[in-house]
């Protein structure tokens, strides 16, 4: 009860920040992210269903999902250099439109190899999107409103994950899965139009991007214990959630075979919790960033073990709502603190260099997922929970120490 009281007081005390964050530029960014994620969330549901229907559940699904990430893993340095030279608005717009258009080709494939080729092309198209969106995020959210801004962005990212599976479930009741793949292309084009109207964000100085001076700057950034903690725990977390996604596909297919909408319902339940978590996170004070991150990950891990124990679709959905709520709060803390710890002009290149690691972790998790399924839901979810919670232990001191209310002047906290 003490925690709930503190939570309520923190949210109530930061409502003014929520209103002040709603600038025209921020609203354009949030709307673009909402529309973009709505389209991609429908594809996230449609692709596994398409693969399972055509080729069955097994390594085929894991390979198709993972192979899209290969170009992103290999091109991180290129994406960082591009963002040091070119306007993040146009990098993001071009990348997401190209990714959306390649998605249209997915249902037209007739062989598994064709589908995998299109997945690779889709990954190539999307290489610049993630880092560019992070640069726009850092350039649009004021430093003194990092929790409210990032919380509302998490809300905009997670709300489509509720609506997307719901739309997919409705469409699947009356039409084939192939009809779902047009949504992403339309959404990406609409989002790109909004992104081009944002203000230009600061660029990492291009002339010194690969210089010794810049290398020393990056070394200063990554030597911070909290940055190291976010990097390491983020990698393990990505392995975990990617494997969990495969476990949820298996649960929907084998544990609840009589309900064709089981997968959208499971995915949508976690997203529903995440929507609420984003709004709560938006109202929390900056000084709580570290504890929020730790608590969110631990409670999510416990909730996922509960899913492995459950034999009821309703109970599994309830636990995923709880897990999603705390996952979203932890995600808000993660991005807010990274924005606080890293100079604004370096955020895009930082994520361009970090995201190949995240994508590699997603590939590992996706490939490991079917093996965890073979061990049974409980074993699989226990492994997933361990991957989320155990890596936090070496960084507890860094995460739980006091966090100043305002960002450090230089954008880099002393290690």
N, C-alpha and C positions, 0 to 999 in steps of 0.2 A: 504493500500500500504506500510505503514511503517513496518507492521509485515512481509509482503512478502519480503521486502528488507533485514530486519534483518535475515529472514530465509535463504535467498540465501547467504548472507555473511557468516552465520554460517556454512552452508554446504560446501561452497567453501573453507573456512578456515580449514576444517577438513578432506579434501580429503586425505592428507598424512597419517592420522590415519587409513583410510580405507585400504590403501596399506600395511601399516606396520602390520595390524591385520591378514593378510592372511598368517599365518604360516602353515606348513604342518599339525600340530595337529588340528588347528582351521578348516582348510579345510576338514579334515576327519570328525570332529564333525558336521560341517554344512551340509556336504553331507549325513551323516547318518540321521540327523534330517529331511532333505528334503525327502529322500526316505521313512523314517518311516511315515512322515505326509502325503505323497502322498497316501500310502496304506490306512491309517486310514480315510483320507478325502473321499475316495470312499465309505468306509463303512458307514460314517456319512450320506451320501446321500442314500445309498442302504437300510439301516435299516428302516427308517421311511416309505419308499415306500413299502417295503416288509410287514410291519405291517399293513399299511393302506389297501393294496391290499387284505390281508388275513382276517383282523379282523375289518377294518373300523377305522375312526378317532375318538378318544375319550380317555377314561382313559387307554385303553389297550396300546396305544402308549406311554403315559406318564410313565406308570409303567415299561414297557420294557426298556425304555431309562434310567429311574432313578435307577432301581434295580441293574444295573451294578456297580453303585457307592457305594452301601452299604458296600461291603468288604473294600473299600478304606477308608471309614469313620471309620470303626471299627479297622483298622489295622495301623493307623498312628503311634502310639507309637512303634509298632513292626518294622515298616519300618525305623523309626529313629534309633532304636537300631541296626538294621542290617547294616545301613550305617555307624554307629560308629565302626563297627567291620570288615566289609568286603569291598573289593575293589568295588568302584562304577561302574567301567567298567563292571564287571561280573554280578553285581546286575541288571544293566540296560539291558544287553544282554539277561540274562536268563528270565527276566520279559517280555520283549517285544516279544521274540520268543514264549513264552508260550501264551501270549495274541493273537498273530497272528494265532497260530494253533487252538485255541478255536474258532476263528472267522469262520474258515472253517466249523464248525458244524452248524452254525446259519441257513443256508438255508435247512439243512437236517431235521430240526424239523418239525413236523406235527401238533402239538398242541401248544397253547399259553403257557401253563405251561412249556412245554419242552423248548420253546424259552427263558422263564424267567430263568430257571435253567442254561442254557448255558450262559446267560447274567451275572449271578452271578459268574459262573466259570471264565468267561472272566475278571470280576472285580478282582477276587482273583489273577489271573495270573498277572494283571497289577499293583498290589499294589506298587511294588518297582520301577516301571519305571519312574514315574514323579520326585520323589525326587532324584533318582540316576542321571537322566539327568540334574537336576539343579546343583548337585554337580560337574558333569563333565563340565558343562557350566562355573561355577565359577572357576574351576581349569584350564580351558583352555584359558579363556579371560583374558588378562593382566589387572591389576588394573588401569593402566593409559590409557586404551583404552576401558573403560566400555560402552561408548555410541556407538562407532563404532562396537565393538564386538557384543553387544546385539542387535543393529539395524540390523546387517547382519543375526543374528540368527532369529530374528523376520521375516525377509525377507524369510529365508529358511523354516520357519514354515508356512508362509502365502501363498507363491507361490503355494504349493501343493493344497491349498484350492481353488485356481483358476483352476488348472489343474484337480484336482479330480472330481469336478462337471462336467467339460467339458468331461472328459473321460466317466463318468457315463452317461451323456446325449447321447454321441455317441453310447455307448454300448446298452443303452435302446432303441435306434432307430432300432437296428437289432437283439437284443436278450432279454432274460428275465432278471429280476432283480437278480435272483439267481446266475447268472454268475459273478456278481460284487464282491462276497465275497472272491474270491481267491487272490485278489490283496494284501490285507493286510498281509496275511501270507508270501507271497513271499517278500514283502517289509521289513517286520520285520526281516526276516532271513538275508537279505542283510545288513540292518542297524546294526544288532548285530555284524556282521563280522567286520565292520568298527570301532565300538565302542571299541572292544577288543584291537585295535591297538593304542589307546590313551595312554598317560602317566598316571600313577597312581596319583590320587589327594590325598591331605592331609586328614586324618581321624580325626574325633572328638575322643579324647582320650577315649578308651573304658572303662578303669578302673574307670573313674569318671563320666560317662554319667548320672547316676542317683544319683550322690552325691550332698551334699549341696553346694560344691564349684561350680559345674557345674550349679546348680539351680541359684546361684547368678549371674553367667555369663549370663544366659538366661534372668534373671530379668533385668539386665542392658540393654540388647538388646531391650526387649519389652517395656521398659520405655521411649525409644526415641519417641518423638511426631510424627516424620515422619514414623517410623516403625508402630506405632499404627494407623496412618492414612492410610497407605497402607493395613494393615490387615483389618481394618473396611470397607474402601471403596471397597477393593477387594472382600469382602464377598457380599456386596450389589450389586456390579457390576455383580458378577456371577449369583445371583438370576435373575437380569434383563436380561442378555443375554441368559440365559437358557429359560426363559419365552418367549423371543423374537424369539427364534428358533421355539418354538411351534406356535407362531403367524405367522411366515413365512411359516410353513408347511400348516397352515389353509389358508393363502392367496393364496398359490400356488394351493391348492385343490379346493377352492370355488370361489375366485375372478378371477382366470385365468384358468378355467377348460378346455379351448380349447387348451391350450399349455402344453403338457405332460412334457416338459423340464422346466417348470416355477420354480420349486424348485431348481434344479441345477443352473439355471440362477440367482436367487435371492441370493443364498449362494455364488456363484462364483463372483457376483458383489461386495459384501462386501469384499471378499478375495482379489479381484483385487485392490481395494483401499488400503487394508492392505499391499499388496506387495510394492506399491509405498511409503506408510507411513513408512515401515521398512527401506527403502533406505534413505528416508529423515532423519529419526531419527538417522540413523547411522552416519550422518554427522553433527549432532548438538552438541554444546559444553556442557560439564558437568554442567556448571553453570545455564543452562536452564532447568534442570531436573524437578524441582517443577512446574514452570509455564507450561511446556509442558504437564505434567500429568493432570493438572487442565483443561487447554484449550482443550486438546484432548477429555476428558470425556464430557465436556459441549457441544462441537460441535457435537459429536456423538449422544448425547441425543436429540439435536434439529433435527438432520437428521432423527432419528428414528420416531419422531413425524410426520415428513413430509411423511414418508412411510405410517403411519396410515391414513393420509389425502388423499393420492394418489389413483387414480383409474386406473392409467396407469402402465403397466409393465415396460415400458421404463423409466418413471419417478422414479418409485420405485427402479429400478436398479441403476439409477444415484445417488439417495440419499444414497443408500447403499454403493456405491463406496466412496462417501464423508465421510460417517460414518466410513467405514473401514480404510480410510487413517488416520484419526485422532485417531482412536482406536489403530492402530499400533504404532503411535508415542507415545501415552500414555503408551502402553505396554513396549516399549523400555525404556522409562524413569523409569517405575516401576522396571523392573529387574535390570537396571543399578544402580539405587539408593539402592536397597536392597543389591546388591553385594558390594556397597560402604560402607554401614552401618553395615554389618554383617561380622565377621571374616570368611575367606574362608573355614576353616575346619568345620564351623557350618552351612554352607548354606544348605547342604543336609539334615541334621537332622531338621533344621528350616522348610524347605518345607515339610518334612515328617510329622511334627506336624501341619503345617498350612493347608496342602492339605485336610485332613479330613474335616476341616471347609469349604473349597472351594467346596469339593464334596457334603457336606450337603447342602450348598447354591444352588448347581446345582440341587439337588433333589427337593428342595423347589421350585425353579424356574420352573423346568420341570412339577411339579405337579400343580403349579399355572397357568401355561400357558394356558391350556384348559379353565379355568374359565375366564381368560382375553379375550380369543377368543370369549366366549359367550357374553361379553359386547360390542363387536364390535372392529374393528381395531384401531380406534382413541382412545378409552378408554384404550385399551391394551397398545398401544405405549406410551401414556401419563404416565401411571403407570410405564412402563419400564424406561422412561426418568427420572422420579422422583427418581427412585431407583438408577440411575446412578449419578445424579447431586446433590441431596439434601445431601447425606452423606459427600460430600466434604466440606460443609460449616464449621463444627467445626474445620477443619484442614487447612483452607486456610492460616492462618498465618504461620504454619509450612511448608507448601508446597511452599509458595511464598517468603520465606526468601532467602537470598543469599546462593548459594551452592558453596563451594570451587572447583576449577578446579581439584585438585588432591584428591585421597582418603585419609581419615585420617590414620595416620601411624598404629594404632592398628586395623584398620578395623571397629571401632565403634566410631561413632560421639558422641560428648558430647551432652547430652540431654538439 
